[in-house]
Amino acid sequence: MILFVGLGNPGNSYAKNRHNVGFMAVEALAGAFSFSPFKKRFQGQFAEGKIGRHKVFILKPETFMNRSGPSVSKAVRFYKIPLKNVYVFYDELDLTPGKVRLKEGGGAAGHNGLRSLIAHVGEAFKRVRIGIGHPGHKDLVHGYVLTNFLREEQVWVKALLEVLPKLAPLLVKGEDARFQNDVALHMARSVKREEK
């Protein structure tokens, strides 16, 4: 069993924020693979389905970003999912917009959603870090992450939400390095095509 977690804030006012790109990512996966409708469970929105032959759960904690840990902890413990099978999708300030990096374990690197997760389940889960870029100064970060993507950023957001479902089968098969490489190739081609 595999758990995909998207980090974000609940409610329509946050739905298109940069900070909610984790929610957007897992919603794209749920839609592409005909998952069950999202239902309220584990203090979040929960869906289940299959990707290939693998049973997959999707969780969007509704406890707000900085308190995501208790929601994820409940799901992980209920289904006894090993942390190496937990993939967390979230926004990453220190990556250029549209770049995706995957890593296992590590610290929170200043991300409060991760800090909450680590406190409640440990740090051995996998991170799908989605670059949103940095506003340039730490004092601008709060306002930056809680604003919507600009029109020109929609090019890479759209490309990302299209490629994630195509390549998700690599994740469930544990082919993390290939997933990361193939996402990068697809994103480069898509953005180049849009610029023509």
N, C-alpha and C positions, 0 to 999 in steps of 0.2 A: 504494500500500500504506500502511496505517495501523497504528500500534502503540499499543495501550492498555496502560499500565503501572499496576498497583496497588502501592502501597507498604504494607509491613507486616512483621511478624515471623513466621517459620515455626513450625509446631507447634501442637498443640491448646491448650496453656496460654495462648497469645496470641490465639487465633482470634476471641474476642468482645471484645477490648480496643478502646478508642477509637482507639488508634494503628493499628489494622488496618482502619479503615473503607475504606481504599483497596483492600485485598484484597476486602472484601465487595462493593464497587462493581463491580469487574471480574468477579467470580464471578457476580453477577446478570446482567451483560451476556452472559457466555458461556452461561449457562443459558437465557436468553430467545431466543437466536439459534441454538441447536443447534450450537454450536462443537464441534470435536473434543474428546475428553477431554484434560484437562491431562496433559502428559508432561514428564519431566525434561529440560530443555534450557536452555542459556545460563545455567547456575547458578541455575535457577529452575524454576517450573512454567509451561509454555508451551502455548497452544492456538491454533488457527486456524479461521477461518470467514468468513462473509460477512454484511455488513449492507447490505441493498439490493444494489447491484451492486459494492460496494467490498470488496476483500480486506482482512481485518482480522486482526491478530495480537494476542493477549493474553499478557502476561508478568507473573508474580508472582515477583520476585527472592526467592531463599531464602538470601541471604547476610546476613540481618538488616538492619533498616532503615538503620542508619548506614553500611552498605557496599553499598548498592543499585547504585551506579554501574557497577562492572565487569560485572554481569549485563546491564544495559540496553545498555551499550556494545557488548557482543558481538552482541546481536540487531540493533541499529541498523546496525552495520558489516556483518554478514553479509547482511542484506537491502538494504543501501544505502538506508535509509529517511531522507528529509529530516526534520530536527528539527521543522519546522512540521507534520509528520504524526504526531508523537509526543505523545500526551496522557497526562499523569501524574495519577492520582487519589490524593489523600492528605488526611490530617487537618490542619486549620488551627485553631490555638488562638485566633487573633485574629478569628475570625468566630463569630457566635452559632450555637448548635447548629442544624443542619439547613440553614443558609444555604449556597448554592453560588455560588462566583465563579470565573470562567474568565479567565485572562490568559496572554499569551505573553511569555516571557522574564522577566528580572528576577533578583534575588539569591535567596539561600537563606532570608533572614528568620529565621535561627536554627533552621531545620529541618534536622537532620543528614542525613536521607534526600536532601533536595534538594542539600545541600552535596556529597554524594558524587556525585550525578548530574552536577552542574555541573562537577565536577573531571574527570569521565570523558567527557562528551559535549558540554559547553558549556551555555549557558543558554537557547538559543533554542527549547526545547521548550514545549509548552502545559501549563498547570497547571490541573487541575480541583480547586479548593480546597474541601474539605468542612468546614464549621464544626463544631467539637466544643465550643466555649466554652473559657474559661480558668478555672482553679481559684481565681484571685485573687492568688496570689503565686508568683513564679518558683521558690521552693523546693519548691512543691507539684506542679510540672509533671510531673516524672518519674513519681511515683506515680500521678498523675491519668491520664496517657495510657496507662499500663500496667494500668489496671483496666477491668473490663467496663462497658458502658453500663448505666445504672440502668433499672429497669422503666419509669419514666415517659419515659425517653429513647427507648424502643423504638418509640414512636408515630412520631416523625420518621424514625428509622432505617428502619422498615418502609416508610413513604411514599417515602423517597428510593430505596430499592432497587426499588420498583415503578416509579417515574417514569424512572429512568435508562435502562432498556431502551426505554421508549416514545419517548424523545427522542433516543436515540443516533443515529438516522438524520440528525438535524440536524448532529451533530458530523462525521460522515463526509462530509457535503456541504459542510463548512466554514462552516456557519451558526452560528458560536459565540455571537454576541450573542443570537440568537433562542433558542438552547438555554438560555442563562443566564436569560433572561426567562421562558421557559416553565416551567423548573424552579421558579423562585420562585413563579409563579402556582399551579402544581400543589401545591407544598408548603404554601402558605398555605391552600388549599382543603382539603387532606387533614387538616391539623392541626385546622382549625376544625371539620370534620366529626366528628373523633374526640372533640372537647371537648364536643359537644352531648349 
